[in-house]
Amino acid sequence: MFAGLVAPAVAPVKELVEQIKSHFETAKDKQDLDARISNAWADGMAGTVPTEELLRRVQDRIFAFRRRNHYVPDRLDGRLRASNEAAMSSTAADRVAEAARAGHG
């Protein structure tokens, strides 16, 4: 009797565990890429131009993330979009200001 109740739940639970694991792996990969980008930015601000190879690897990683992004329900996306857009715009403005202060652009 108990096995008859548990058996149907095994596949969805396994899928859920795999999704959670995948989300954590993607988050770590994104943190690593963010550190790489921040280091390249700092080097650029100090006068060292990042190599085309480095920039290509960063661009390829960003593209790979976009291709395999996990599904985000519309309702959740709608609730988070404004704050995510604000954070992105603020960060971009900070970087532009930093570059201007360093005499770039």
Secondary structure, DSSP 4 states (H G I P E B T S, - for coil): -HHHHHHHHHHHHHHHHHHHHHHHHHHHHHHHHHHHHHHHHHHHHTTPPPPHHHHHHHHHHHHHHHHTPPP--HHHHHHHHHHHHHHHHHHHHHHHHHHHHTT--
